[in-house]
């Protein structure tokens, strides 16, 4: 698990990009990976704890894919 920052998030599409030193170029994240109750969303600049994988293929243009996204308290 690493600390990452949300680069961009698209609520209407349910996905976004997270940046961390371990995921150069960005990590694809889907709302279903967010570990939170209710409507799951993130905002640009928000810090999260990220578990990721490099699946060996690109997920929507990204080499890394989130497995778990845990929002950090503000």
mmCIF file as gemmi writes it, N, C-alpha and C atoms, coordinates in Angstrom:
data_model
loop_
_atom_site.group_PDB
_atom_site.id
_atom_site.type_symbol
_atom_site.label_atom_id
_atom_site.label_alt_id
_atom_site.label_comp_id
_atom_site.label_asym_id
_atom_site.label_entity_id
_atom_site.label_seq_id
_atom_site.pdbx_PDB_ins_code
_atom_site.Cartn_x
_atom_site.Cartn_y
_atom_site.Cartn_z
_atom_site.occupancy
_atom_site.B_iso_or_equiv
_atom_site.pdbx_formal_charge
_atom_site.auth_seq_id
_atom_site.auth_asym_id
_atom_site.pdbx_PDB_model_num
ATOM 1 N N . UNK Axp A 1 ? 0.851 -1.176 0 1 0 ? 1 A 1
ATOM 2 C CA . UNK Axp A 1 ? 0 0 0 1 0 ? 1 A 1
ATOM 3 C C . UNK Axp A 1 ? 0.895 1.237 0 1 0 ? 1 A 1
ATOM 4 N N . UNK Axp A 2 ? 0.523 2.217 -0.817 1 0 ? 2 A 1
ATOM 5 C CA . UNK Axp A 2 ? 1.261 3.472 -0.907 1 0 ? 2 A 1
ATOM 6 C C . UNK Axp A 2 ? 0.289 4.64 -0.751 1 0 ? 2 A 1
ATOM 7 N N . UNK Axp A 3 ? 0.826 5.793 -0.446 1 0 ? 3 A 1
ATOM 8 C CA . UNK Axp A 3 ? 0.017 7.009 -0.421 1 0 ? 3 A 1
ATOM 9 C C . UNK Axp A 3 ? 0.022 7.603 -1.819 1 0 ? 3 A 1
ATOM 10 N N . UNK Axp A 4 ? -1.147 7.949 -2.297 1 0 ? 4 A 1
ATOM 11 C CA . UNK Axp A 4 ? -1.29 8.51 -3.635 1 0 ? 4 A 1
ATOM 12 C C . UNK Axp A 4 ? -2.147 9.768 -3.573 1 0 ? 4 A 1
ATOM 13 N N . UNK Axp A 5 ? -2.099 10.532 -4.649 1 0 ? 5 A 1
ATOM 14 C CA . UNK Axp A 5 ? -2.905 11.739 -4.792 1 0 ? 5 A 1
ATOM 15 C C . UNK Axp A 5 ? -3.786 11.588 -6.022 1 0 ? 5 A 1
ATOM 16 N N . UNK Axp A 6 ? -5.043 11.975 -5.867 1 0 ? 6 A 1
ATOM 17 C CA . UNK Axp A 6 ? -5.976 11.909 -6.996 1 0 ? 6 A 1
ATOM 18 C C . UNK Axp A 6 ? -5.619 13.02 -7.983 1 0 ? 6 A 1
ATOM 19 N N . UNK Axp A 7 ? -5.274 12.643 -9.203 1 0 ? 7 A 1
ATOM 20 C CA . UNK Axp A 7 ? -4.968 13.623 -10.245 1 0 ? 7 A 1
ATOM 21 C C . UNK Axp A 7 ? -6.253 14.189 -10.831 1 0 ? 7 A 1
ATOM 22 N N . UNK Axp A 8 ? -7.172 13.29 -11.162 1 0 ? 8 A 1
ATOM 23 C CA . UNK Axp A 8 ? -8.453 13.681 -11.745 1 0 ? 8 A 1
ATOM 24 C C . UNK Axp A 8 ? -9.473 12.584 -11.459 1 0 ? 8 A 1
ATOM 25 N N . UNK Axp A 9 ? -10.741 12.983 -11.362 1 0 ? 9 A 1
ATOM 26 C CA . UNK Axp A 9 ? -11.804 12.022 -11.094 1 0 ? 9 A 1
ATOM 27 C C . UNK Axp A 9 ? -13.048 12.424 -11.858 1 0 ? 9 A 1
ATOM 28 N N . UNK Axp A 10 ? -13.688 11.46 -12.519 1 0 ? 10 A 1
ATOM 29 C CA . UNK Axp A 10 ? -14.872 11.694 -13.333 1 0 ? 10 A 1
ATOM 30 C C . UNK Axp A 10 ? -16.068 10.975 -12.696 1 0 ? 10 A 1
ATOM 31 N N . UNK Axp A 11 ? -16.843 11.701 -11.892 1 0 ? 11 A 1
ATOM 32 C CA . UNK Axp A 11 ? -17.997 11.114 -11.206 1 0 ? 11 A 1
ATOM 33 C C . UNK Axp A 11 ? -18.971 10.457 -12.172 1 0 ? 11 A 1
ATOM 34 N N . UNK Axp A 12 ? -19.263 11.148 -13.279 1 0 ? 12 A 1
ATOM 35 C CA . UNK Axp A 12 ? -20.268 10.642 -14.209 1 0 ? 12 A 1
ATOM 36 C C . UNK Axp A 12 ? -19.834 9.351 -14.894 1 0 ? 12 A 1
ATOM 37 N N . UNK Axp A 13 ? -18.518 9.11 -14.956 1 0 ? 13 A 1
ATOM 38 C CA . UNK Axp A 13 ? -18.011 7.874 -15.556 1 0 ? 13 A 1
ATOM 39 C C . UNK Axp A 13 ? -17.516 6.877 -14.519 1 0 ? 13 A 1
ATOM 40 N N . UNK Axp A 14 ? -17.315 7.352 -13.285 1 0 ? 14 A 1
ATOM 41 C CA . UNK Axp A 14 ? -16.934 6.456 -12.193 1 0 ? 14 A 1
ATOM 42 C C . UNK Axp A 14 ? -15.481 6.015 -12.171 1 0 ? 14 A 1
ATOM 43 N N . UNK Axp A 15 ? -14.581 6.829 -12.721 1 0 ? 15 A 1
ATOM 44 C CA . UNK Axp A 15 ? -13.171 6.457 -12.712 1 0 ? 15 A 1
ATOM 45 C C . UNK Axp A 15 ? -12.3 7.705 -12.652 1 0 ? 15 A 1
ATOM 46 N N . UNK Axp A 16 ? -11.003 7.472 -12.393 1 0 ? 16 A 1
ATOM 47 C CA . UNK Axp A 16 ? -10.062 8.573 -12.351 1 0 ? 16 A 1
ATOM 48 C C . UNK Axp A 16 ? -8.635 8.063 -12.358 1 0 ? 16 A 1
ATOM 49 N N . UNK Axp A 17 ? -7.711 8.994 -12.152 1 0 ? 17 A 1
ATOM 50 C CA . UNK Axp A 17 ? -6.292 8.689 -12.196 1 0 ? 17 A 1
ATOM 51 C C . UNK Axp A 17 ? -5.657 9.104 -10.879 1 0 ? 17 A 1
ATOM 52 N N . UNK Axp A 18 ? -4.84 8.201 -10.321 1 0 ? 18 A 1
ATOM 53 C CA . UNK Axp A 18 ? -4.145 8.459 -9.059 1 0 ? 18 A 1
ATOM 54 C C . UNK Axp A 18 ? -2.645 8.433 -9.317 1 0 ? 18 A 1
ATOM 55 N N . UNK Axp A 19 ? -1.921 9.322 -8.645 1 0 ? 19 A 1
ATOM 56 C CA . UNK Axp A 19 ? -0.475 9.413 -8.816 1 0 ? 19 A 1
ATOM 57 C C . UNK Axp A 19 ? 0.255 9.042 -7.538 1 0 ? 19 A 1
ATOM 58 N N . UNK Axp A 20 ? 1.311 8.252 -7.683 1 0 ? 20 A 1
ATOM 59 C CA . UNK Axp A 20 ? 2.207 7.922 -6.574 1 0 ? 20 A 1
ATOM 60 C C . UNK Axp A 20 ? 3.586 7.658 -7.168 1 0 ? 20 A 1
ATOM 61 N N . UNK Axp A 21 ? 4.637 7.723 -6.359 1 0 ? 21 A 1
ATOM 62 C CA . UNK Axp A 21 ? 5.971 7.422 -6.866 1 0 ? 21 A 1
ATOM 63 C C . UNK Axp A 21 ? 6.092 5.995 -7.417 1 0 ? 21 A 1
ATOM 64 N N . UNK Axp A 22 ? 5.274 5.081 -6.916 1 0 ? 22 A 1
ATOM 65 C CA . UNK Axp A 22 ? 5.329 3.683 -7.346 1 0 ? 22 A 1
ATOM 66 C C . UNK Axp A 22 ? 4.562 3.403 -8.64 1 0 ? 22 A 1
ATOM 67 N N . UNK Axp A 23 ? 3.759 4.387 -9.1 1 0 ? 23 A 1
ATOM 68 C CA . UNK Axp A 23 ? 2.945 4.183 -10.299 1 0 ? 23 A 1
ATOM 69 C C . UNK Axp A 23 ? 3.198 5.31 -11.307 1 0 ? 23 A 1
ATOM 70 N N . UNK Axp A 24 ? 4.405 5.375 -11.871 1 0 ? 24 A 1
ATOM 71 C CA . UNK Axp A 24 ? 4.725 6.465 -12.803 1 0 ? 24 A 1
ATOM 72 C C . UNK Axp A 24 ? 3.782 6.478 -14.009 1 0 ? 24 A 1
ATOM 73 N N . UNK Axp A 25 ? 3.304 7.661 -14.347 1 0 ? 25 A 1
ATOM 74 C CA . UNK Axp A 25 ? 2.358 7.802 -15.452 1 0 ? 25 A 1
ATOM 75 C C . UNK Axp A 25 ? 0.918 7.715 -15.007 1 0 ? 25 A 1
ATOM 76 N N . UNK Axp A 26 ? 0.681 7.329 -13.76 1 0 ? 26 A 1
ATOM 77 C CA . UNK Axp A 26 ? -0.674 7.279 -13.218 1 0 ? 26 A 1
ATOM 78 C C . UNK Axp A 26 ? -1.226 5.88 -13.074 1 0 ? 26 A 1
ATOM 79 N N . UNK Axp A 27 ? -2.206 5.772 -12.21 1 0 ? 27 A 1
ATOM 80 C CA . UNK Axp A 27 ? -2.867 4.502 -11.907 1 0 ? 27 A 1
ATOM 81 C C . UNK Axp A 27 ? -4.366 4.679 -12.139 1 0 ? 27 A 1
ATOM 82 N N . UNK Axp A 28 ? -4.946 3.814 -12.95 1 0 ? 28 A 1
ATOM 83 C CA . UNK Axp A 28 ? -6.383 3.833 -13.203 1 0 ? 28 A 1
ATOM 84 C C . UNK Axp A 28 ? -7.123 3.39 -11.943 1 0 ? 28 A 1
ATOM 85 N N . UNK Axp A 29 ? -8.139 4.148 -11.551 1 0 ? 29 A 1
ATOM 86 C CA . UNK Axp A 29 ? -8.968 3.763 -10.41 1 0 ? 29 A 1
ATOM 87 C C . UNK Axp A 29 ? -10.438 3.79 -10.773 1 0 ? 29 A 1
ATOM 88 N N . UNK Axp A 30 ? -11.181 2.83 -10.293 1 0 ? 30 A 1
ATOM 89 C CA . UNK Axp A 30 ? -12.619 2.722 -10.556 1 0 ? 30 A 1
ATOM 90 C C . UNK Axp A 30 ? -13.362 2.932 -9.238 1 0 ? 30 A 1
ATOM 91 N N . UNK Axp A 31 ? -14.576 3.481 -9.312 1 0 ? 31 A 1
ATOM 92 C CA . UNK Axp A 31 ? -15.317 3.75 -8.077 1 0 ? 31 A 1
ATOM 93 C C . UNK Axp A 31 ? -15.521 2.49 -7.246 1 0 ? 31 A 1
ATOM 94 N N . UNK Axp A 32 ? -15.597 1.338 -7.878 1 0 ? 32 A 1
ATOM 95 C CA . UNK Axp A 32 ? -15.811 0.091 -7.137 1 0 ? 32 A 1
ATOM 96 C C . UNK Axp A 32 ? -14.609 -0.294 -6.281 1 0 ? 32 A 1
ATOM 97 N N . UNK Axp A 33 ? -13.45 0.326 -6.536 1 0 ? 33 A 1
ATOM 98 C CA . UNK Axp A 33 ? -12.247 0.058 -5.739 1 0 ? 33 A 1
ATOM 99 C C . UNK Axp A 33 ? -12.165 0.925 -4.486 1 0 ? 33 A 1
ATOM 100 N N . UNK Axp A 34 ? -13.041 1.939 -4.382 1 0 ? 34 A 1
ATOM 101 C CA . UNK Axp A 34 ? -13.016 2.851 -3.235 1 0 ? 34 A 1
ATOM 102 C C . UNK Axp A 34 ? -13.641 2.159 -2.036 1 0 ? 34 A 1
ATOM 103 N N . UNK Axp A 35 ? -12.895 2.115 -0.94 1 0 ? 35 A 1
ATOM 104 C CA . UNK Axp A 35 ? -13.356 1.463 0.283 1 0 ? 35 A 1
ATOM 105 C C . UNK Axp A 35 ? -14.047 2.495 1.179 1 0 ? 35 A 1
ATOM 106 N N . UNK Axp A 36 ? -15.335 2.748 0.905 1 0 ? 36 A 1
ATOM 107 C CA . UNK Axp A 36 ? -16.122 3.726 1.662 1 0 ? 36 A 1
ATOM 108 C C . UNK Axp A 36 ? -17.601 3.39 1.479 1 0 ? 36 A 1
ATOM 109 N N . UNK Axp A 37 ? -18.421 3.729 2.46 1 0 ? 37 A 1
ATOM 110 C CA . UNK Axp A 37 ? -19.856 3.471 2.34 1 0 ? 37 A 1
ATOM 111 C C . UNK Axp A 37 ? -20.543 4.535 1.481 1 0 ? 37 A 1
ATOM 112 N N . UNK Axp A 38 ? -21.716 4.206 0.978 1 0 ? 38 A 1
ATOM 113 C CA . UNK Axp A 38 ? -22.515 5.173 0.239 1 0 ? 38 A 1
ATOM 114 C C . UNK Axp A 38 ? -21.949 5.477 -1.136 1 0 ? 38 A 1
ATOM 115 N N . UNK Axp A 39 ? -22.243 6.677 -1.615 1 0 ? 39 A 1
ATOM 116 C CA . UNK Axp A 39 ? -21.769 7.112 -2.931 1 0 ? 39 A 1
ATOM 117 C C . UNK Axp A 39 ? -20.254 7.257 -2.883 1 0 ? 39 A 1
ATOM 118 N N . UNK Axp A 40 ? -19.564 6.506 -3.693 1 0 ? 40 A 1
ATOM 119 C CA . UNK Axp A 40 ? -18.097 6.483 -3.665 1 0 ? 40 A 1
ATOM 120 C C . UNK Axp A 40 ? -17.533 7.391 -4.742 1 0 ? 40 A 1
ATOM 121 N N . UNK Axp A 41 ? -16.838 8.429 -4.291 1 0 ? 41 A 1
ATOM 122 C CA . UNK Axp A 41 ? -16.239 9.385 -5.205 1 0 ? 41 A 1
ATOM 123 C C . UNK Axp A 41 ? -14.959 9.938 -4.599 1 0 ? 41 A 1
ATOM 124 N N . UNK Axp A 42 ? -14.135 10.537 -5.432 1 0 ? 42 A 1
ATOM 125 C CA . UNK Axp A 42 ? -12.901 11.18 -4.996 1 0 ? 42 A 1
ATOM 126 C C . UNK Axp A 42 ? -12.838 12.559 -5.634 1 0 ? 42 A 1
ATOM 127 N N . UNK Axp A 43 ? -11.931 13.408 -5.136 1 0 ? 43 A 1
ATOM 128 C CA . UNK Axp A 43 ? -11.754 14.733 -5.712 1 0 ? 43 A 1
ATOM 129 C C . UNK Axp A 43 ? -10.276 14.961 -6.019 1 0 ? 43 A 1
ATOM 130 N N . UNK Axp A 44 ? -10.019 15.738 -7.037 1 0 ? 44 A 1
ATOM 131 C CA . UNK Axp A 44 ? -8.646 16.052 -7.422 1 0 ? 44 A 1
ATOM 132 C C . UNK Axp A 44 ? -7.906 16.652 -6.228 1 0 ? 44 A 1
ATOM 133 N N . UNK Axp A 45 ? -6.694 16.176 -6.001 1 0 ? 45 A 1
ATOM 134 C CA . UNK Axp A 45 ? -5.876 16.653 -4.893 1 0 ? 45 A 1
ATOM 135 C C . UNK Axp A 45 ? -6.033 15.861 -3.607 1 0 ? 45 A 1
ATOM 136 N N . UNK Axp A 46 ? -7.061 15.03 -3.529 1 0 ? 46 A 1
ATOM 137 C CA . UNK Axp A 46 ? -7.312 14.223 -2.325 1 0 ? 46 A 1
ATOM 138 C C . UNK Axp A 46 ? -6.23 13.167 -2.156 1 0 ? 46 A 1
ATOM 139 N N . UNK Axp A 47 ? -5.826 12.905 -0.931 1 0 ? 47 A 1
ATOM 140 C CA . UNK Axp A 47 ? -4.83 11.87 -0.618 1 0 ? 47 A 1
ATOM 141 C C . UNK Axp A 47 ? -5.564 10.578 -0.266 1 0 ? 47 A 1
ATOM 142 N N . UNK Axp A 48 ? -5.022 9.465 -0.74 1 0 ? 48 A 1
ATOM 143 C CA . UNK Axp A 48 ? -5.612 8.154 -0.513 1 0 ? 48 A 1
ATOM 144 C C . UNK Axp A 48 ? -4.509 7.135 -0.244 1 0 ? 48 A 1
ATOM 145 N N . UNK Axp A 49 ? -4.874 6.029 0.383 1 0 ? 49 A 1
ATOM 146 C CA . UNK Axp A 49 ? -3.991 4.875 0.489 1 0 ? 49 A 1
ATOM 147 C C . UNK Axp A 49 ? -4.371 3.961 -0.664 1 0 ? 49 A 1
ATOM 148 N N . UNK Axp A 50 ? -3.373 3.543 -1.426 1 0 ? 50 A 1
ATOM 149 C CA . UNK Axp A 50 ? -3.614 2.833 -2.673 1 0 ? 50 A 1
ATOM 150 C C . UNK Axp A 50 ? -2.897 1.489 -2.687 1 0 ? 50 A 1
ATOM 151 N N . UNK Axp A 51 ? -3.637 0.454 -3.037 1 0 ? 51 A 1
ATOM 152 C CA . UNK Axp A 51 ? -3.065 -0.843 -3.36 1 0 ? 51 A 1
ATOM 153 C C . UNK Axp A 51 ? -3.296 -1.022 -4.85 1 0 ? 51 A 1
ATOM 154 N N . UNK Axp A 52 ? -2.253 -1.391 -5.593 1 0 ? 52 A 1
ATOM 155 C CA . UNK Axp A 52 ? -2.324 -1.427 -7.038 1 0 ? 52 A 1
ATOM 156 C C . UNK Axp A 52 ? -1.665 -2.681 -7.607 1 0 ? 52 A 1
ATOM 157 N N . UNK Axp A 53 ? -1.869 -2.876 -8.901 1 0 ? 53 A 1
ATOM 158 C CA . UNK Axp A 53 ? -1.204 -3.959 -9.608 1 0 ? 53 A 1
ATOM 159 C C . UNK Axp A 53 ? -0.782 -3.458 -10.986 1 0 ? 53 A 1
ATOM 160 N N . UNK Axp A 54 ? 0.19 -4.12 -11.553 1 0 ? 54 A 1
ATOM 161 C CA . UNK Axp A 54 ? 0.613 -3.885 -12.936 1 0 ? 54 A 1
ATOM 162 C C . UNK Axp A 54 ? 0.181 -5.128 -13.708 1 0 ? 54 A 1
ATOM 163 N N . UNK Axp A 55 ? -1.004 -5.099 -14.318 1 0 ? 55 A 1
ATOM 164 C CA . UNK Axp A 55 ? -1.564 -6.323 -14.895 1 0 ? 55 A 1
ATOM 165 C C . UNK Axp A 55 ? -0.877 -6.838 -16.155 1 0 ? 55 A 1
ATOM 166 N N . UNK Axp A 56 ? 0.067 -6.08 -16.714 1 0 ? 56 A 1
ATOM 167 C CA . UNK Axp A 56 ? 0.735 -6.539 -17.926 1 0 ? 56 A 1
ATOM 168 C C . UNK Axp A 56 ? 0.059 -6.072 -19.203 1 0 ? 56 A 1
ATOM 169 N N . UNK Axp A 57 ? -0.987 -5.293 -19.065 1 0 ? 57 A 1
ATOM 170 C CA . UNK Axp A 57 ? -1.653 -4.662 -20.199 1 0 ? 57 A 1
ATOM 171 C C . UNK Axp A 57 ? -2.148 -3.303 -19.715 1 0 ? 57 A 1
ATOM 172 N N . UNK Axp A 58 ? -2.475 -2.432 -20.639 1 0 ? 58 A 1
ATOM 173 C CA . UNK Axp A 58 ? -2.922 -1.108 -20.238 1 0 ? 58 A 1
ATOM 174 C C . UNK Axp A 58 ? -4.415 -1.101 -19.956 1 0 ? 58 A 1
ATOM 175 N N . UNK Axp A 59 ? -4.762 -0.479 -18.838 1 0 ? 59 A 1
ATOM 176 C CA . UNK Axp A 59 ? -6.167 -0.272 -18.46 1 0 ? 59 A 1
ATOM 177 C C . UNK Axp A 59 ? -6.504 1.161 -18.843 1 0 ? 59 A 1
ATOM 178 N N . UNK Axp A 60 ? -7.257 1.347 -19.908 1 0 ? 60 A 1
ATOM 179 C CA . UNK Axp A 60 ? -7.622 2.676 -20.397 1 0 ? 60 A 1
ATOM 180 C C . UNK Axp A 60 ? -6.414 3.59 -20.554 1 0 ? 60 A 1
ATOM 181 N N . UNK Axp A 61 ? -5.292 3.032 -21.004 1 0 ? 61 A 1
ATOM 182 C CA . UNK Axp A 61 ? -4.101 3.809 -21.283 1 0 ? 61 A 1
ATOM 183 C C . UNK Axp A 61 ? -3.113 3.905 -20.133 1 0 ? 61 A 1
ATOM 184 N N . UNK Axp A 62 ? -3.377 3.222 -19.025 1 0 ? 62 A 1
ATOM 185 C CA . UNK Axp A 62 ? -2.501 3.275 -17.844 1 0 ? 62 A 1
ATOM 186 C C . UNK Axp A 62 ? -1.9 1.9 -17.563 1 0 ? 62 A 1
ATOM 187 N N . UNK Axp A 63 ? -0.633 1.883 -17.195 1 0 ? 63 A 1
ATOM 188 C CA . UNK Axp A 63 ? 0.069 0.626 -16.92 1 0 ? 63 A 1
ATOM 189 C C . UNK Axp A 63 ? -0.287 0.029 -15.565 1 0 ? 63 A 1
ATOM 190 N N . UNK Axp A 64 ? -0.911 0.839 -14.696 1 0 ? 64 A 1
ATOM 191 C CA . UNK Axp A 64 ? -1.235 0.392 -13.333 1 0 ? 64 A 1
ATOM 192 C C . UNK Axp A 64 ? -2.737 0.495 -13.109 1 0 ? 64 A 1
ATOM 193 N N . UNK Axp A 65 ? -3.249 -0.415 -12.267 1 0 ? 65 A 1
ATOM 194 C CA . UNK Axp A 65 ? -4.678 -0.469 -11.965 1 0 ? 65 A 1
ATOM 195 C C . UNK Axp A 65 ? -4.855 -0.596 -10.463 1 0 ? 65 A 1
ATOM 196 N N . UNK Axp A 66 ? -5.754 0.192 -9.899 1 0 ? 66 A 1
ATOM 197 C CA . UNK Axp A 66 ? -6.037 0.147 -8.465 1 0 ? 66 A 1
ATOM 198 C C . UNK Axp A 66 ? -6.773 -1.136 -8.104 1 0 ? 66 A 1
ATOM 199 N N . UNK Axp A 67 ? -6.412 -1.672 -6.952 1 0 ? 67 A 1
ATOM 200 C CA . UNK Axp A 67 ? -7.128 -2.811 -6.371 1 0 ? 67 A 1
ATOM 201 C C . UNK Axp A 67 ? -7.954 -2.368 -5.179 1 0 ? 67 A 1
ATOM 202 N N . UNK Axp A 68 ? -7.424 -1.374 -4.448 1 0 ? 68 A 1
ATOM 203 C CA . UNK Axp A 68 ? -8.102 -0.836 -3.266 1 0 ? 68 A 1
ATOM 204 C C . UNK Axp A 68 ? -7.696 0.624 -3.106 1 0 ? 68 A 1
ATOM 205 N N . UNK Axp A 69 ? -8.703 1.483 -2.911 1 0 ? 69 A 1
ATOM 206 C CA . UNK Axp A 69 ? -8.476 2.91 -2.686 1 0 ? 69 A 1
ATOM 207 C C . UNK Axp A 69 ? -9.155 3.273 -1.365 1 0 ? 69 A 1
ATOM 208 N N . UNK Axp A 70 ? -8.356 3.719 -0.391 1 0 ? 70 A 1
ATOM 209 C CA . UNK Axp A 70 ? -8.898 4.085 0.925 1 0 ? 70 A 1
ATOM 210 C C . UNK Axp A 70 ? -8.692 5.579 1.108 1 0 ? 70 A 1
ATOM 211 N N . UNK Axp A 71 ? -9.785 6.375 1.077 1 0 ? 71 A 1
ATOM 212 C CA . UNK Axp A 71 ? -9.649 7.807 1.276 1 0 ? 71 A 1
ATOM 213 C C . UNK Axp A 71 ? -9.068 8.119 2.65 1 0 ? 71 A 1
ATOM 214 N N . UNK Axp A 72 ? -8.165 9.103 2.709 1 0 ? 72 A 1
ATOM 215 C CA . UNK Axp A 72 ? -7.576 9.543 3.976 1 0 ? 72 A 1
ATOM 216 C C . UNK Axp A 72 ? -8.422 10.689 4.517 1 0 ? 72 A 1
ATOM 217 N N . UNK Axp A 73 ? -8.515 10.786 5.84 1 0 ? 73 A 1
ATOM 218 C CA . UNK Axp A 73 ? -9.258 11.919 6.419 1 0 ? 73 A 1
ATOM 219 C C . UNK Axp A 73 ? -8.603 13.243 6.03 1 0 ? 73 A 1
ATOM 220 N N . UNK Axp A 74 ? -9.429 14.246 5.843 1 0 ? 74 A 1
ATOM 221 C CA . UNK Axp A 74 ? -8.92 15.583 5.454 1 0 ? 74 A 1
ATOM 222 C C . UNK Axp A 74 ? -8.127 16.231 6.564 1 0 ? 74 A 1
